[in-house]
Every structure is written in structure tokens, then in C-alpha cells.
Amino acid sequence: MMQLQVTNIRFDFDGDDDITDDEKIDITDEITNTIWDVIDEDDLVEEITCATGWCIESIDYRHVLV
């Protein structure tokens, strides 16, 4: 396992008029404020997609060294 922290992420919120701009910011902030324990980078994307229900358009992250 490795620990990764998302430094920048963009979700595909297009097509959902029910989500407010504040909710989009809250979702993004929650993801970037979490240290993710994952197997690899693909697992990171899958974990975040499952946790939020949103597809990811782009993602940047860093390895957290313990």
C-alpha cells in the first residue's frame, strides 16, 4: 500500500444541474484534504470515483512519505 494526497482534481460535473457550486467546492476540498491508502494510482482514481460518485477528468497527486 502507498499513501497519496490529491493536490488538484477536476470532476465531470457537467449535466447535473442539481449540484451547487458550493457543493462542488466541498467535494473537491474533501478529496484534497484526505490521505488515500491505495495500491497504486489506478486504485486512487477508483477509490475517489466510488467515494464521490463522480467521474474524474483530471487528477494530480503526491506521494506522502511516512
C-alpha positions as CSV (number, residue, x, y, z in Angstrom):
1,M,0.0,0.0,0.0
2,M,1.0,3.6,-0.6
3,Q,-0.3,6.9,0.7
4,L,-1.2,9.5,-1.8
5,Q,-2.6,13.0,-1.4
6,V,-4.5,14.7,-4.2
7,T,-3.2,18.1,-4.9
8,N,-5.6,19.0,-7.7
9,I,-8.7,17.3,-9.1
10,R,-11.3,18.1,-11.6
11,F,-14.6,16.2,-11.7
12,D,-17.0,15.8,-14.6
13,F,-20.0,17.7,-13.0
14,D,-21.4,18.6,-16.5
15,G,-25.0,17.6,-17.0
16,D,-26.0,17.7,-13.3
17,D,-27.8,21.0,-12.6
18,D,-28.8,19.8,-9.1
19,I,-25.3,20.3,-7.6
20,T,-24.4,23.8,-6.5
21,D,-21.0,25.5,-6.9
22,D,-20.6,25.3,-3.1
23,E,-21.2,21.5,-3.1
24,K,-18.7,21.1,-5.9
25,I,-16.1,23.0,-3.8
26,D,-16.9,20.9,-0.7
27,I,-16.5,17.7,-2.6
28,T,-13.2,18.8,-4.1
29,D,-11.9,20.1,-0.7
30,E,-12.8,16.8,1.0
31,I,-10.9,14.8,-1.6
32,T,-7.8,17.0,-1.4
33,N,-7.8,17.1,2.4
34,T,-7.7,13.2,2.6
35,I,-4.7,11.0,2.6
36,W,-5.6,8.0,0.5
37,D,-4.2,4.5,1.2
38,V,-4.2,2.8,-2.1
39,I,-2.4,0.0,-4.0
40,D,-1.5,2.2,-7.0
41,E,-2.5,5.3,-9.0
42,D,-5.4,3.5,-10.7
43,D,-6.7,2.4,-7.4
44,L,-6.7,6.1,-6.3
45,V,-8.9,7.0,-9.2
46,E,-11.2,4.1,-8.5
47,E,-11.4,4.9,-4.8
48,I,-12.3,8.5,-5.3
49,T,-14.8,7.7,-8.0
50,C,-16.5,5.2,-5.7
51,A,-16.4,7.6,-2.8
52,T,-17.9,10.6,-4.7
53,G,-20.0,9.0,-7.5
54,W,-18.3,11.4,-9.9
55,C,-16.0,10.7,-12.8
56,I,-12.6,12.3,-12.7
57,E,-11.5,14.5,-15.7
58,S,-8.0,15.2,-14.3
59,I,-6.0,14.5,-11.2
60,D,-2.7,15.5,-9.7
61,Y,-1.3,13.9,-6.5
62,R,1.8,13.5,-4.5
63,H,3.3,10.6,-2.5
64,V,3.1,11.0,1.2
65,L,6.3,9.8,2.8
66,V,5.9,8.5,6.3
